[in-house]
Amino acid sequence: MIPISSPQFGEEELALVKEVLESGIIAQGPKVAALEQEFAKLSGTQFAVAVANGTAALHLALLANGIGPGDEVITSPFTFIASANSVLYTGARPVFVDIKEDTFNIDPALIESAITPRTKAIMPVHLYGLMADMDAIMDIAQRHNLAVIEDAAQAHGATNQGRPAGSFGTGAFSLYATKNMTTAEGGMVTTNDPAIAERVKLLRAHGMKVRYYHDMLGFNFRMTDMHAALGLAQIRKLPMFNERRRQNAEFFNQHLKRVVTPHAPEGYGHVWHQYTIRVTDGDRDAAVKKLTDAGVGTGIFYPVPVYRQKVYTELGYNQSLPVTELVTQQVISLPVHPKLTSADLETIVAAVESL
C-alpha cells in the first residue's frame, strides 16, 4: 500500500536528538530557541514562538490578539475542527463563510457580509498547502480594524505573491507528524509584533516571565528540546521536501484526466501538503475502495463541514454553505509526499484513471 503520508527522518535527526539526550537539557532550551530563529526566517517575520502543537498555536495566537468572550471570528467551515475549536477555547464564536470551489479556501467576496459589531478577527485557513487570498483579506481587515490570524497549519514555506505564509497577520503552524516538516508534535506562532510574541511566550508557560512569578493565567504549552531537535533537521530539509511535492503534483496534473485536479493560481507558491482531487461523476466511497484495492492510500480531508459536527449543532449552528457542502462529498486526497518513487506515481495515476 502506498501510504497517504510518510515522515522522512535520517541521520541528521538522529544526531540532533542525540545531542539533546547527551546535554541533559530535555525540556524547553537552546534547541527550541534555535528552531524559533530558523522558523522566523522561513516565515519572513521578526518573531516565532514554539508551542506544544498546532491547536495551541491557534489558541494562543487568538488570545494574544485579544480575542475573548462575546467576540466573533470569521473563518472557513472546510478545515480540521481545531481551527474553529480554537476560537471556542477563547470564549469567542466562530462564524463560517463559504469557500471558493477552485481553491478550497475562504471566499473573500463573502466575508464583509458576515461582519457584525462583534467581529474581532478573520482567520483564513491555508488549506492543503495553498494560501488564501491574503491581499483581499488584509484589505477587508484593515478597513474594518480586524485582527488576522493565519491558520497556516498546512502551509510551511507556502507563498502568496512571494510573501510567506504566517507573515501577513499572526501565523499559526502545526508541526504534527504528517506535515511538510515535523517535530513529531508541535506548533509555532509567527508575528512581527513584539507585544504579541511576548504575550504568546507568557501564555505558553503558565504566564511566567521570571521563574515562579506568574503575571497572567497561562498554560503548559511549551515545546521540548527533543521535539525541536527533530524540527531543526526538518526545517533544513523543507525546501527539498517541498520541491519533491511540487514535482509529484505536477506529474499528477499532467497525467490525471478523469477527475478534477487542484491547481495553484498565478503568483501562489503551493507546497502541496495534500494533493486533493474531486470525483464529480460517481460514488466517492466506491472510488476510495477501488483506489485502496489498487494499493493506493487515500484521505478524505474533510468529509463533514465543521458546522455540521455534533459539537457545533449542539451549540445551535444550523446553516448550509453550498460550495462546502458540495466539495465535502467529492474530495479525495492522494499520496504526494517526498518518499514517492516513479513507480508509485505511475501506480497512483493508473489507479485514478481507472475509476
NORZIDA-V196801 format. One record per helix or strand of 3 or more residues. SS is the DSSP state (a for helix, b for strand). FROM is the first residue (numbers start at 1). TO is the last residue. If there is no record, write none. Layout:
# NORZIDA-V196801
ss:SS from:FROM to:TO
ss:SS from:FROM to:TO
This chain:
# NORZIDA-V196801
ss:a from:11 to:23
ss:a from:30 to:43
ss:b from:47 to:51
ss:a from:54 to:64
ss:b from:72 to:76
ss:a from:82 to:89
ss:b from:93 to:97
ss:a from:108 to:110
ss:a from:112 to:114
ss:b from:119 to:123
ss:a from:127 to:129
ss:a from:134 to:144
ss:b from:147 to:151
ss:b from:170 to:174
ss:b from:187 to:191
ss:a from:194 to:204
ss:b from:208 to:210
ss:a from:225 to:255
ss:b from:275 to:278
ss:a from:284 to:293
ss:a from:306 to:308
ss:a from:310 to:313
ss:a from:322 to:328
ss:b from:331 to:334
ss:a from:342 to:353
